Amino acid sequence: MRRTVPLLTFTAVLALCLSACVPQPAPAPSDTPSPTPAFTPSVKPTPTVSPTAEAAAPASDAVLIVSLDSASIAAGSTLEYSLNAVDAWTAALGTSPTQSAVEGPYGGTLELTALTWPGFTLTVPDDGSTRGATVRVTTPTVSGHPVVTTGGIGVGSTRTEAVAAGATEGFDATELRLDTRDAPGTQSLQRPGEVGRQYVMLVLEGDSVTQLILPANDYSDI
């Protein structure tokens, strides 16, 4: 005998199936904001400032360049070998010199004044001129300033370095000469019949420069 499904049960099952087929509404968006990632600032390297051509070098690093007629300690500067330039020398080197009379080779004093810094002596005429002025350097620096010739040679340089800078032989192995030039109106004692010469004398002990003397010459017997 066939079983009859009650109408009420069939109706309930049909309603359940229909509800399952109906699409459900999307859930309402949440009002809670998403967490914002923490900001981490990027670290930039500190820029390196390059020195400019206009930047002044510290006084202790300024090189004193000596030549036959004058000296310089900065681009475009001129330091005369003169008694009238004492203030300029003092300002350039940062220290003042001691001043003393110059004794003559046969006694008495000459009309010259020696301006002396440790390791550096500038001998100048008392009348303020530059005629007959001389420079003697016995240390690599004066008041913290390296002292060199126009070719970069100073006390402590080697014979090889001096020759590479253009130095030529002197009277013997203890002397070299730089920046040689003729001195019109003079007669060389070393080269009879020829005009005398002036130059930067490099005094050596062994193969090391121990003194600079300028201007030296080959026509004076004193």
C-alpha positions in Angstrom: 0.0 0.0 0.0 1.4 3.5 -1.0 2.4 5.8 1.8 0.9 9.3 1.4 3.1 12.2 2.5 1.1 14.6 4.5 0.5 17.9 2.7 1.8 20.0 5.6 5.2 18.3 5.7 5.6 18.7 1.9 4.8 22.4 2.1 7.4 22.9 4.9 10.1 21.2 2.9 9.3 23.3 -0.2 9.5 26.5 1.7 12.9 25.6 3.1 14.3 24.8 -0.3 13.0 28.1 -1.7 14.6 30.1 1.1 17.9 28.4 0.5 17.9 29.5 -3.2 17.2 33.2 -2.4 20.5 35.3 -2.3 21.4 36.7 1.0 22.1 40.4 1.4 25.8 41.4 1.7 26.9 42.2 5.3 27.0 45.9 6.2 30.5 47.4 6.1 32.1 47.8 9.5 32.6 51.2 10.9 35.9 50.3 12.5 38.8 51.9 10.4 41.7 49.7 9.3 44.9 50.3 11.2 47.2 52.8 9.5 50.8 51.5 9.2 53.3 53.5 11.3 55.3 56.1 9.4 59.0 55.5 9.5 61.0 58.6 8.2 63.8 57.8 5.9 67.3 58.8 7.1 69.2 60.9 4.7 73.0 61.0 4.8 74.5 64.3 6.0 75.9 66.1 3.0 79.6 66.6 2.8 80.5 70.2 2.2 83.4 70.6 -0.2 85.8 73.5 0.4 85.6 76.2 -2.1 88.4 78.0 -3.8 87.5 81.1 -1.8 87.8 79.3 1.5 90.8 80.6 3.4 93.3 77.9 4.5 94.2 77.9 8.2 97.3 79.9 8.9 99.2 76.9 10.0 98.6 75.3 6.5 99.6 78.4 4.4 102.8 77.8 2.6 105.5 80.5 2.5 107.1 80.6 -1.0 110.4 82.3 -1.2 112.0 83.5 -4.4 114.9 85.7 -5.4 113.1 89.0 -5.2 110.2 88.5 -2.8 108.0 86.0 -1.0 104.3 85.1 -1.0 102.0 83.3 1.5 98.7 83.5 -0.4 97.6 83.8 -3.9 98.4 87.2 -5.2 100.2 88.3 -2.1 103.7 89.8 -2.1 106.1 90.1 0.9 109.0 92.4 0.1 112.5 91.9 1.5 112.4 95.3 3.1 112.5 96.9 6.6 109.4 98.7 5.6 107.5 95.4 5.3 108.0 94.2 8.9 104.3 94.7 9.7 103.3 92.8 6.6 105.6 89.9 7.5 104.3 89.9 11.1 100.7 89.8 9.9 101.4 87.0 7.4 103.3 84.8 9.8 101.3 85.6 12.9 104.4 86.4 15.0 106.8 89.4 15.0 110.5 89.0 14.5 113.4 90.0 16.7 115.4 92.8 15.2 119.2 93.1 15.5 122.1 94.9 13.9 124.3 92.9 11.5 128.0 92.7 12.3 130.5 93.3 9.5 133.1 90.6 8.5 135.9 92.9 9.7 134.2 94.3 12.8 131.7 97.0 13.4 128.1 96.9 12.1 126.7 97.1 8.6 123.8 99.3 7.6 121.6 96.2 7.7 119.0 94.8 10.1 118.4 91.1 10.7 114.7 90.2 11.2 114.7 86.8 12.8 112.0 84.2 13.4 113.1 80.8 14.7 114.7 79.1 11.6 114.2 82.0 9.3 116.3 85.2 9.0 115.6 88.1 6.7 118.4 90.6 6.4 117.4 94.0 5.0 119.0 97.4 4.4 118.3 100.0 7.0 117.2 102.5 4.4 114.0 100.5 3.6 115.2 99.4 0.2 115.5 95.8 -1.0 119.0 96.1 -2.5 121.3 93.6 -0.9 118.5 91.9 1.1 119.0 88.1 1.8 117.0 85.3 3.3 118.3 82.3 5.2 116.1 79.3 6.1 117.3 76.6 8.4 114.0 74.8 9.4 111.2 73.3 7.3 108.7 75.7 8.8 108.5 79.2 10.2 105.8 80.0 12.7 103.9 76.9 11.6 104.2 77.8 7.9 106.1 75.4 5.5 108.8 77.3 3.7 109.7 76.2 0.1 111.1 77.6 -3.1 109.0 78.2 -6.2 109.8 74.6 -7.2 108.6 73.2 -3.9 112.0 72.5 -2.4 112.6 73.2 1.3 114.7 72.1 4.3 114.4 68.4 4.5 114.0 67.8 0.7 116.4 65.3 -0.8 119.1 65.9 -3.5 117.0 63.8 -5.9 114.0 66.0 -5.3 116.0 69.1 -5.8 117.5 67.9 -9.1 114.1 66.9 -10.3 112.9 70.5 -9.6 115.7 71.8 -11.8 118.6 72.3 -9.4 122.1 72.3 -10.9 125.6 71.7 -9.4 127.3 74.4 -7.3 130.9 74.8 -6.2 131.0 71.2 -4.8 128.8 68.3 -3.6 127.5 70.3 -0.6 125.6 72.9 -2.8 123.0 72.9 -5.4 121.5 75.9 -7.2 117.9 76.8 -8.2 116.4 79.6 -10.3 119.7 80.7 -11.6 119.7 84.1 -13.5 122.4 86.5 -14.8 123.3 89.6 -12.8 124.2 92.3 -15.3 127.2 94.5 -14.4 128.9 91.7 -12.4 131.8 89.4 -13.1 131.6 85.7 -12.1 134.5 84.5 -9.8 133.7 81.0 -10.8 133.6 81.5 -14.5 136.2 84.2 -15.4 135.2 86.6 -18.1 131.5 85.8 -17.8 128.7 87.7 -16.2 127.9 86.8 -12.6 124.8 84.9 -11.6 122.3 84.9 -8.7 120.4 81.8 -7.5 118.8 80.1 -4.6 121.5 78.1 -2.8 120.6 74.7 -1.4 123.1 73.7 1.3 123.3 69.9 1.7 124.5 67.5 4.3 124.8 64.2 2.6 121.7 64.0 0.4 119.5 66.2 2.5 118.8 70.0 2.1 119.7 71.7 5.4 119.5 75.4 4.4 118.1 77.8 1.8 120.1 80.9 1.1 118.8 83.5 -1.4 119.8 85.3 -3.4 123.2 83.8 -3.3 125.7 84.6 -6.1 129.0 83.7 -7.7 130.5 87.1 -8.0 130.9 88.1 -4.3 133.9 87.1 -2.3 132.3 87.7 1.1 
